[in-house]
Amino acid sequence: MEDNLRTVAKFDDAMRASIAQTKLKDSGIESAIFGESSAYPALNAVEDNIELKVNAADYDLAVKILDASSSAE
């Protein structure tokens, strides 16, 4: 299944990833967060270690939604 997923955004903060996931869900796009926590503390400190992924078919729309929301902030 992961072969059908594309990374739509990367974050260094789990809260920001969750907010972006909610924005996509509100628009009807399901997504998944990967790398939110690690058993290795050094990996949690790496910038943009958290990935928000969507189905490949939803990728273009998801990018537009996240771009629009970030430009409105």
OpenMM code with the backbone's topology and positions (N, CA, C; nanometers):
from openmm import Vec3, app, unit

residues = "MET GLU ASP ASN LEU ARG THR VAL ALA LYS PHE ASP ASP ALA MET ARG ALA SER ILE ALA GLN THR LYS LEU LYS ASP SER GLY ILE GLU SER ALA ILE PHE GLY GLU SER SER ALA TYR PRO ALA LEU ASN ALA VAL GLU ASP ASN ILE GLU LEU LYS VAL ASN ALA ALA ASP TYR ASP LEU ALA VAL LYS ILE LEU ASP ALA SER SER SER ALA GLU".split()
positions = [
    Vec3(0.0817, -0.1199, 0.0000),
    Vec3(0.0000, 0.0000, 0.0000),
    Vec3(0.0856, 0.1255, 0.0000),
    Vec3(0.1979, 0.1219, 0.0702),
    Vec3(0.2817, 0.2414, 0.0792),
    Vec3(0.3354, 0.2829, -0.0575),
    Vec3(0.3369, 0.1913, -0.1541),
    Vec3(0.3806, 0.2253, -0.2890),
    Vec3(0.2882, 0.3269, -0.3543),
    Vec3(0.1639, 0.3325, -0.3105),
    Vec3(0.0664, 0.4255, -0.3666),
    Vec3(0.0645, 0.5596, -0.2945),
    Vec3(0.1491, 0.5761, -0.1941),
    Vec3(0.1523, 0.6999, -0.1174),
    Vec3(0.2633, 0.7919, -0.1666),
    Vec3(0.2346, 0.9213, -0.1616),
    Vec3(0.3353, 1.0223, -0.1976),
    Vec3(0.3462, 1.1217, -0.0836),
    Vec3(0.4661, 1.1652, -0.0567),
    Vec3(0.4889, 1.2645, 0.0473),
    Vec3(0.4462, 1.4005, -0.0046),
    Vec3(0.3492, 1.4601, 0.0634),
    Vec3(0.2957, 1.5886, 0.0215),
    Vec3(0.3611, 1.7034, 0.0998),
    Vec3(0.4139, 1.6730, 0.2184),
    Vec3(0.4803, 1.7761, 0.2987),
    Vec3(0.5685, 1.7094, 0.4030),
    Vec3(0.6715, 1.7835, 0.4456),
    Vec3(0.7605, 1.7379, 0.5517),
    Vec3(0.7625, 1.8430, 0.6611),
    Vec3(0.7725, 1.7956, 0.7847),
    Vec3(0.7674, 1.8842, 0.9006),
    Vec3(0.8739, 1.8455, 1.0021),
    Vec3(0.9111, 1.9416, 1.0855),
    Vec3(0.9986, 1.9123, 1.1976),
    Vec3(0.9213, 1.9189, 1.3286),
    Vec3(0.7900, 1.9410, 1.3191),
    Vec3(0.7046, 1.9559, 1.4362),
    Vec3(0.5783, 1.8711, 1.4165),
    Vec3(0.5528, 1.7798, 1.5091),
    Vec3(0.4379, 1.6898, 1.4976),
    Vec3(0.3058, 1.7661, 1.4985),
    Vec3(0.2985, 1.8760, 1.5716),
    Vec3(0.1749, 1.9543, 1.5776),
    Vec3(0.1424, 2.0150, 1.4412),
    Vec3(0.2413, 2.0688, 1.3738),
    Vec3(0.2179, 2.1262, 1.2405),
    Vec3(0.1748, 2.0187, 1.1410),
    Vec3(0.2318, 1.9007, 1.1528),
    Vec3(0.1924, 1.7900, 1.0658),
    Vec3(0.0469, 1.7519, 1.0912),
    Vec3(0.0074, 1.7502, 1.2166),
    Vec3(-0.1303, 1.7165, 1.2528),
    Vec3(-0.2291, 1.8214, 1.2021),
    Vec3(-0.1920, 1.9476, 1.2100),
    Vec3(-0.2774, 2.0554, 1.1595),
    Vec3(-0.2952, 2.0413, 1.0084),
    Vec3(-0.1869, 2.0136, 0.9378),
    Vec3(-0.1952, 1.9963, 0.7928),
    Vec3(-0.2818, 1.8750, 0.7596),
    Vec3(-0.2685, 1.7686, 0.8364),
    Vec3(-0.3494, 1.6497, 0.8142),
    Vec3(-0.4982, 1.6820, 0.8315),
    Vec3(-0.5310, 1.7625, 0.9310),
    Vec3(-0.6699, 1.8024, 0.9545),
    Vec3(-0.7231, 1.8859, 0.8386),
    Vec3(-0.6414, 1.9749, 0.7852),
    Vec3(-0.6831, 2.0563, 0.6701),
    Vec3(-0.7160, 1.9678, 0.5507),
    Vec3(-0.6344, 1.8661, 0.5285),
    Vec3(-0.6612, 1.7748, 0.4179),
    Vec3(-0.7885, 1.6942, 0.4441),
    Vec3(-0.8038, 1.6474, 0.5673),
    Vec3(-0.9228, 1.5681, 0.6008),
    Vec3(-1.0493, 1.6510, 0.5828),
    Vec3(-1.0454, 1.7785, 0.6212),
    Vec3(-1.1600, 1.8676, 0.6042),
    Vec3(-1.1974, 1.8844, 0.4573),
    Vec3(-1.1024, 1.8612, 0.3693),
    Vec3(-1.1266, 1.8697, 0.2247),
    Vec3(-1.1538, 1.7327, 0.1636),
    Vec3(-1.1656, 1.6306, 0.2477),
    Vec3(-1.1988, 1.4978, 0.1993),
    Vec3(-1.0812, 1.4136, 0.1552),
    Vec3(-0.9610, 1.4534, 0.1924),
    Vec3(-0.8413, 1.3782, 0.1533),
    Vec3(-0.7846, 1.3071, 0.2755),
    Vec3(-0.7760, 1.1756, 0.2654),
    Vec3(-0.7168, 1.0966, 0.3731),
    Vec3(-0.5639, 1.1041, 0.3613),
    Vec3(-0.4984, 1.1058, 0.4760),
    Vec3(-0.3526, 1.1124, 0.4767),
    Vec3(-0.2994, 1.0354, 0.5967),
    Vec3(-0.1696, 1.0167, 0.5978),
    Vec3(-0.1036, 0.9469, 0.7081),
    Vec3(0.0258, 1.0198, 0.7419),
    Vec3(0.0573, 1.0193, 0.8694),
    Vec3(0.1803, 1.0823, 0.9174),
    Vec3(0.2814, 0.9720, 0.9483),
    Vec3(0.4023, 0.9885, 0.8948),
    Vec3(0.5102, 0.8930, 0.9165),
    Vec3(0.6273, 0.9627, 0.9836),
    Vec3(0.6941, 0.8928, 1.0754),
    Vec3(0.8136, 0.9469, 1.1394),
    Vec3(0.7841, 1.0400, 1.2536),
    Vec3(0.6626, 1.0321, 1.3080),
    Vec3(0.6225, 1.1252, 1.4140),
    Vec3(0.7058, 1.1077, 1.5399),
    Vec3(0.7406, 0.9853, 1.5698),
    Vec3(0.8269, 0.9623, 1.6852),
    Vec3(0.9171, 0.8428, 1.6563),
    Vec3(1.0269, 0.8433, 1.7219),
    Vec3(1.1239, 0.7373, 1.7004),
    Vec3(1.1769, 0.6894, 1.8343),
    Vec3(1.2154, 0.5661, 1.8390),
    Vec3(1.2774, 0.5123, 1.9595),
    Vec3(1.4177, 0.5698, 1.9777),
    Vec3(1.4680, 0.6347, 1.8741),
    Vec3(1.6016, 0.6934, 1.8789),
    Vec3(1.5894, 0.8446, 1.8884),
    Vec3(1.6125, 0.9026, 2.0063),
    Vec3(1.5941, 1.0471, 2.0257),
    Vec3(1.6693, 1.1339, 1.9253),
    Vec3(1.7849, 1.0912, 1.8811),
    Vec3(1.8615, 1.1717, 1.7856),
    Vec3(1.7851, 1.1881, 1.6547),
    Vec3(1.7076, 1.0888, 1.6152),
    Vec3(1.6305, 1.0989, 1.4917),
    Vec3(1.5149, 1.1974, 1.5050),
    Vec3(1.4608, 1.2131, 1.6244),
    Vec3(1.3514, 1.3077, 1.6452),
    Vec3(1.3978, 1.4514, 1.6282),
    Vec3(1.5265, 1.4760, 1.6435),
    Vec3(1.5789, 1.6118, 1.6331),
    Vec3(1.6105, 1.6515, 1.4899),
    Vec3(1.6047, 1.5579, 1.3977),
    Vec3(1.6362, 1.5865, 1.2581),
    Vec3(1.5256, 1.6722, 1.1970),
    Vec3(1.5644, 1.7783, 1.1290),
    Vec3(1.4656, 1.8648, 1.0659),
    Vec3(1.3892, 1.7908, 0.9577),
    Vec3(1.2622, 1.8216, 0.9465),
    Vec3(1.1754, 1.7652, 0.8438),
    Vec3(1.1759, 1.6132, 0.8437),
    Vec3(1.1791, 1.5547, 0.9622),
    Vec3(1.1792, 1.4100, 0.9770),
    Vec3(1.0383, 1.3525, 0.9663),
    Vec3(0.9355, 1.4352, 0.9819),
    Vec3(0.7968, 1.3903, 0.9814),
    Vec3(0.7370, 1.4141, 0.8433),
    Vec3(0.6809, 1.3087, 0.7853),
    Vec3(0.6254, 1.3180, 0.6500),
    Vec3(0.4750, 1.2985, 0.6525),
    Vec3(0.4048, 1.3832, 0.5794),
    Vec3(0.2613, 1.3698, 0.5589),
    Vec3(0.2420, 1.3122, 0.4198),
    Vec3(0.1775, 1.1959, 0.4132),
    Vec3(0.1623, 1.1269, 0.2851),
    Vec3(0.0152, 1.1122, 0.2492),
    Vec3(-0.0109, 1.1168, 0.1192),
    Vec3(-0.1463, 1.0988, 0.0664),
    Vec3(-0.1409, 0.9968, -0.0458),
    Vec3(-0.2579, 0.9469, -0.0851),
    Vec3(-0.2652, 0.8593, -0.2016),
    Vec3(-0.2179, 0.9367, -0.3230),
    Vec3(-0.1506, 0.8684, -0.4127),
    Vec3(-0.0956, 0.9335, -0.5318),
    Vec3(-0.2032, 1.0080, -0.6105),
    Vec3(-0.3234, 0.9539, -0.6141),
    Vec3(-0.4323, 1.0178, -0.6894),
    Vec3(-0.4750, 1.1513, -0.6289),
    Vec3(-0.4504, 1.1706, -0.4990),
    Vec3(-0.4900, 1.2942, -0.4298),
    Vec3(-0.3762, 1.3956, -0.4192),
    Vec3(-0.2587, 1.3593, -0.4668),
    Vec3(-0.1390, 1.4403, -0.4445),
    Vec3(-0.1534, 1.5849, -0.4939),
    Vec3(-0.1931, 1.6050, -0.6178),
    Vec3(-0.1986, 1.7406, -0.6738),
    Vec3(-0.2954, 1.8296, -0.5966),
    Vec3(-0.4127, 1.7770, -0.5638),
    Vec3(-0.5100, 1.8550, -0.4887),
    Vec3(-0.4587, 1.8838, -0.3476),
    Vec3(-0.3943, 1.7868, -0.2855),
    Vec3(-0.3397, 1.8058, -0.1511),
    Vec3(-0.2342, 1.9161, -0.1498),
    Vec3(-0.1494, 1.9192, -0.2512),
    Vec3(-0.0473, 2.0245, -0.2605),
    Vec3(-0.1149, 2.1613, -0.2715),
    Vec3(-0.2172, 2.1717, -0.3523),
    Vec3(-0.2886, 2.2991, -0.3685),
    Vec3(-0.3523, 2.3435, -0.2378),
    Vec3(-0.4131, 2.2515, -0.1670),
    Vec3(-0.4776, 2.2847, -0.0388),
    Vec3(-0.3752, 2.3335, 0.0612),
    Vec3(-0.2652, 2.2623, 0.0748),
    Vec3(-0.1627, 2.3018, 0.1726),
    Vec3(-0.0941, 2.4320, 0.1312),
    Vec3(-0.0708, 2.4515, 0.0020),
    Vec3(-0.0109, 2.5767, -0.0449),
    Vec3(-0.1029, 2.6938, -0.0154),
    Vec3(-0.2331, 2.6765, -0.0407),
    Vec3(-0.3307, 2.7838, -0.0170),
    Vec3(-0.3389, 2.8173, 0.1312),
    Vec3(-0.3348, 2.7162, 0.2162),
    Vec3(-0.3458, 2.7420, 0.3596),
    Vec3(-0.2185, 2.8075, 0.4149),
    Vec3(-0.1027, 2.7714, 0.3598),
    Vec3(0.0218, 2.8318, 0.4092),
    Vec3(0.0355, 2.9762, 0.3603),
    Vec3(-0.0175, 3.0074, 0.2433),
    Vec3(-0.0088, 3.1453, 0.1947),
    Vec3(-0.1099, 3.2354, 0.2653),
    Vec3(-0.2130, 3.1750, 0.3255),
    Vec3(-0.3136, 3.2526, 0.3972),
    Vec3(-0.2681, 3.2851, 0.5397),
    Vec3(-0.1658, 3.2161, 0.5875),
    Vec3(-0.1192, 3.2381, 0.7253),
    Vec3(-0.0377, 3.3619, 0.7396),
] * unit.nanometer
topology = app.Topology()
chain = topology.addChain("A")
for resn in residues:
    res = topology.addResidue(resn, chain)
    for name in ("N", "CA", "C"):
        topology.addAtom(name, app.Element.getBySymbol(name[0]), res)
